[in-house]
Amino acid sequence: MSIFKKFPRTFWVANSLELIERWAWYGFFMLFATYLTGSSDVGGLELTQIQKGTIMGVGTGILYFLPVLTGAIADRYGYKKVLILSFIIYVSAFLLLPLFKTYTGVFIMYLYLALGAALFKPIVSATVAKTTDETTSSIGFGIFYMMVNIGAFFGPLVTLLFNKGGNSHLIFYISAAIIALNFILLFFYKEPAHEEVKSKGGLLTEFANVFKNMGSIIKDVKFILFLLIVAGFWTMYNQLFFTLPVFISQWVDTAPLYNFFASYLPFFSNHYSTGSGLIDPEFITNFDAMYIILLQIVVSSIVMRLKPLKSMMSGFLVCSIGMSLTLYSQNVVFTIVAILVFAIGEMAGSPKITEYIGRIAPSDKKALYMGYSFIPVFLGNLFAGYISGGLYQSMSDKVSLVRLYAQEHGIQVAESFSNNEYFNLVAQKSGITPHELTNTLWNTYHPYNISYVLLGIGLGATLLLFLYDRLLMKK
């Protein structure tokens, strides 16, 4: 326990800022995919999976690219000033987002929200990097990652309480209120010592310097290869948010879990149910954050003895198996266990990425280099958007498959109905229950085949990282 005394106050304040920000972010983001594609009769926008994939993939991808620039802004003008601007954008974006119902409007507002997040991201990770050293960085980033997941765990649990009866807009207002708490924490944030950039020509000149620096980094072939390999991991990882909530909502039978809670823990069945004897899919996805809260320090203590690249390889491998299994079964218990496997891999691999780049970054360019650490996340979101969009819609989307089923069986249903109403009418005209129709679609079209795609991507990233370590970094 003596290692915890080595962390200065700024380290703990930065982690608290991260916890609140992630609470607000995941409070809406974990529900975002089902909000975008959900049936209109329960407050969803009924966008297609492709539109959802584009918004979440491109929008979140841009969020993770912008830190390349926002890290330079923070280095130039100071961390605290940029944090204030970030929180102002955050609050206003959360208040405005539910006012837009069209694909274009939601996309634009999500990009505005992404700007606020992009201003925040490199600052806190740079603060953690500046307040740790080689003896404390592994535990320090493990604590940082645990804070991320405490916020990720409690955020959806709070917003789900209000996401009932078509009141989906409330999730954004709650996130706005939560992120506003960080204005209070800023009074206790002492900016860590860093060399502020004072170049002539203003901010545009500074951006030009950033891209000039990017050009020099591109010449480092080893580092670029590392970023591209890690992008494969993030492509697979992001399906936790892009695809899994939708998959659970469409295919997994959560009634056994609902019945268990109704018998032994009625609070959960009363407050985290869809209202039809099923559990909210986001509640199940949220088990990932719960596992990390419980086990992150233990896993970090184990992998701190491993070099970052070896820890990443182990994490990528386990994570790939877990993610593919989450999309393989209709059994909710199987899904929950698969999320545990995924979480163990995530805990071993993901924090080590940030630690690895933080340790090799020059001391006066921590925020800028932390910005580059988001490049593979940017690429991973773009690729993940395609998989959860076009690929999921063609292979696994229940809305698309029931329409294909109706066409193949000559069943005529008006397009004016909501997605849920359409599905129920097809079941009725087929002479079976909606639950039986779900099983028929599962056995006929095999939507679980998308799990093999994710397994292949994850295993490919693991193999490439192994070759990278053995062939390029051996010396």
Secondary structure, 3 states (H helix, E strand, C coil): CHHHHHCCHHHHHHHHHHHHHHHHHHHHHHHHHHHHHCCHHHCCCCCCHHHHHHHHHHHHHHHHHCHHHHHHHHHHHCHHHHHHHHHHHHHHHHHHHHHCCCHHHHHHHHHHHHHHHHHHHHHHHHHHHHCCCCCCHHHHHHHHHHHHHHHHHHHHHHHHCCCCCCCCCHHHHHHHHHHHCHHHHHHHCCCCCCCCCCCCCHHHHHHHHHHHHHHHHHCCHHHHHHHHHHHHHHHHHCHHHHCHHHHHHHHCECHHHHHHHHHHCHHHHHHCECCCCCECHHHHHCHHHHHHHHHHHHHHHHHCCCCHHHHHHHHHHHHHHHHHHHCCCCEHHHHHHHHHHHHHHHHHHHHHHHHHHHHHCCHHHHHHHHHHCCHHHHHHHHHHHHHHHHHHHHHCCHHHHHHHHHHHCCCCCCCCCCHHHHHHHHHHHHCCCHHHHHHHHHHHHCHHHHHHHHHHHHHHHHHHHHHHHHHHCCC
